[in-house]
Amino acid sequence: MSDRNIDGLRDVYLWRTFLAAHRSGSVSAAARMLGLAQSSVTAQLQALERTVGEQLFERHARGIRPTARADEFAARVAAPLDALAAAVGRSPDAAAPAVRLGGAAEFLERVAMPALAPLIAAGMRVTVTPGLAEDLLAALRAGSLDLVVSAVRPRGRALLAAPLCDEEFILVAAPDLVVPGRDLRPDALARSPLLAYAADVPILRRYWRHVFGTRLEREPALVMPDLRGVARATVAGAGVTVLPRYLIAEELADGRLVALKETDDPPINTLFAVRRPGPLTPSVGAVERALRVAASSL
């Protein structure tokens, strides 16, 4: 009887290890995901490289980096391997696993939670992880998240990213702090403290460059890495800031905050719904659809 690997199925375990390494970017992380020793993961990756006849990963100080050929392989094998895992991983009557959602804390609180409440009330389980985009995308690649709302579009083909909505940023303050108007210039804000999300004021700098056409050189009076806290300080009269409109819609509507600069071309930031390639499970699909409906109204 021939011992040839005619259909390639004998190598399924090698491709499973390859996909874990590709998604995690680390031999050690892939080993943890698969419950294997690091030496076993390394040996399996080397065996697969011998099978395909070329190098699939480049080793560097912080892990492994897939080659272009590895990205191509990952795009081709992810869907069938995920489908196989879903088919044999649990019984049909087992409870669906919790959907693991990541995103910026402000978006999760203001948009995602109201949107997902009906699904959760109907029995869906959701685990939410707030954080920075790059950290969440790394967790998604490693398989510890199912869906991420990201302000950063991931590179390569290891993750699938589709535009979700555009955030519109506006310059705001409490009433009477600054006289608003279409002709407002930066010098009118010289005596107003600036309130920022980070010390390097990325949101404020972008607004100054995009709307005022100038570089912002001032230091912030407040740094708080939570836009909800920045918004509360602004409502209380602490100073001037730039915030996404969806976050302060109620405060603008009831007059607790005012938009200082009228512009027909405000800065925007695109948010993406990002997931791994492969079959879209019913639960993850339902969460993404609910987020899209909610985001369409922003």
N, C-alpha and C positions, 0 to 999 in steps of 0.2 A: 504493500500500500504506500502511496506517495506521502511523503512527510512535508510537502510544500505547503506554505501558508497561502492558499489560493485566494481566499476572500479577505485576508487581513485581520480576521476576528481574533486570531491568537494574540494580536498586539493591542487589544482593547485596553488592557491594564496599563500598558505603556502610554497610550494616548490619554488615559484618565490622569496619570501622573503629570504628563506634559501640560494638560489643561489647567491643573491645579497650580503648577509652577508659573505658567503664563499669566494666570489671573492674579496670583499673589506677588509675583516679582521676587520671590525668595525661595530658596531650597528649604530653609528651616520652616517657613510659613506653610509651604506645600506639605512638608512632612507632618506638621501639626494637623492640617486639614484632613489628611489621609490616614493618620494614625500609624505612620511608618517612621523608621529611622532615617535620618538625613542621608546616611550612606546608601540606603536603599533607593531613595529618590534620585540621588546623583547617579547611581548605577543604572537605573531605569532610563533616565534622560540620555545617558551615554549610549545605552543600547538602542534607543530610538534614533539617535543621531547616526548610528552605524547603519540602521535599517534604511533611513531616507537618504543617506549618503552625503549629508552636509550638517554644518553646525547650526543649532537652533537657538542657542543662548550665548550671550557674551557675559562673562563673569566680571564683576566690578566690586568695589569695596562695600557697597550697601546691598548687594544681592546679585540678581541676574537680569539681563536686559534682552528681550526677545529680538531676534533678527527679523528682517522683512519677511523672510520665508516662514518663520514661526508665526507671525501675525496672520499670514495667509492660511496656514494650517489651522490655527485657532478658529478663524472665521468659518472654516469648513466643518470642523469636528464638534464645535461647541453644541450646536443644536441637537444632533443625534445622541451625543453622550448625555446631555441633560435630559432628553426624552427617555433614554434608557434608565437613567437614575430615577426619574419620576415614575416609570412603569414598574420597577421592581423594588423601589425603596420603601413602600408602605402599602398596607392593605387598602382596598377601595373604601372601606367603611371607617378608616382612621380619620381623626379630626385633621382638618387642614392646618398646616403650620402657620404660625404668626407671620404676617408680612412685616419685614424689617425695613423701615423707612428712615432715610436720613435727609437732613437739610439744615438750612440756617434756622436758628431758634425763632427768629421773628416771623419768618414765613410759616413755620410749622404751627406756631401759636395762632397767628391771625388768619391764615388761609386754610392750612391743612386740617386743623382740628375740627372746625365747623363743617368742613366738607366731608370728613370721614365719620363724623358722629353717627349718621344714619346706618352706615355699614357696620360700625362697632355695635350699635344697639341691636342690629339684626343678627349678631353672633360672630362677626369676623373678629379675629385677634390681630392687633397691630402693636409692634414694638417700635418706638420712635427714638432716634438718636440725633440730637442736635450737634452741630460742629462746623468746622471750616471745610470748604469745598474739597481741597486737595486731600485732607485726611479722610473724608467720607468716600471719595472716589477710590482711595487706596483700600478702604474696607470693602467696598463693592467688588473690586478686583479680587480680593482675598476670599470672597464668598460669605462674608459676615453681614452683608446688607443685600437687600433685593432690589431696592429702588432708591435713587438719590435725586433730590431737587438741587441742582448745582448752578452756580453763577459762572462756573468754568466749564467750557466744553472740552471733554477729554480728547487727547490725541490718540491716533492709531485706530485700530478696529477691534480692540479687545473689549470695548464697551460700546453700547448703542446709545446715542444721544439724539433727542428730538426736541426742538424748541417748545417750551411750555407757555411762556408769556414774557412780556417786556415790563420791567419795572421802570416807572417814570420818577425821576428825582426832582425835588423842588426845594427851594431855599425858603426857610420858614423861621418865624420867631413868634413870641407872644405879642398880642396887640399892644400898640403904642411904643414898642421897643425901637422899631425902625419904621419910617414912613415908606410903605410899599409903592411900587410903580414900575412902568415899563422902562423908564430911563434911569433906574437905580444903578449906581456905579459902586465899585468896591470901596472907594474912599468914604462913602456914606456909612460903611460898616466898620470903619477904623476903630471906633470906640466900643464896639459891641464884642463881647467875648465870643470866641468860637468854641463850639461843642462838637467833639469828634468821637468816632468809633475806635480810631487807632492813632497813635502818636504821629505817624507820618501822614495823617489826614487824607487818605486816598479818595474818599467820596467828595470832600470839599475841594481838593485840588482838581479833580476832574470837572466839577461844576465851574470853578473859576476859569479853567482853560476853555471849556466848551461854550459857556454863556458869556463870560466877560472877556474872553480872548486874552487873558493875562495869567501870569504865574502867581500862585498864592505863596507868600513868604512868611506868613505869621504862624506863631505857635498856638496850639489850642489851649483854652483855659480849663477844659474838661476832657479827659479821655476815659471812655467807658466802653468796653468791648461788647456792648449789647445795645442795639438801636432802640429797644424799648425804653431802656433807662435814659438814653440821650433824649428821646422824645418827651419823657416825663420832666426832665430838667428844663427842656425848652418851654414846655407849657407853664412851668413855674417861674419863667422869666429869667433863667440863667444866662441866656445868650442866643446866638444865631447858629443854625445848623442846616444841613441838607439831608433829607430823608426820603425814602420811597413813599409815593402817594398812598399806596394801599395801607401802609402802617398807621397813617395819621388821618385817614378819611373822616373819622368821627370828629376829631379835634378841629379839622378845617370846616366841617359842616356846622358845628355849633359855635365857632368863633374863638375857641381857645388858642388856636394857632392861625396865622395868616401867611399866605404866600407873598414873599417880598418882591419877587421879580417876575413880571409878566413876560413870557417868552413863547414863541410859536415853535421853538425847537429845543425842548428840554433834554437833558442827558437821559438816556435809557440804558438799561442793562438787561440782557436776555437771560432768562432762566431756562435750564434744560431739564427734562426728565431723562434720567440715565439709568440703564440697567445692563446686565450682561446679555450677550447673544444667547439665543436658544428659545424654546417654547415659552410663551407668556402664560403663566399659570392663571386660572380664573381669579384668584384672590389678588394677585399683583395687578392684573388687568383692571379689576374693579377699582382698586386704589388709584391707579393712574388715570382712569376715566373720570373719577370723582374730582381729582386735582385739576384736570383740564377744564371741567365745567366751572369750578370755582375760579380758576385763573382767567377764564374768558371774560369775567366781569371786572377784572382789575383795571 
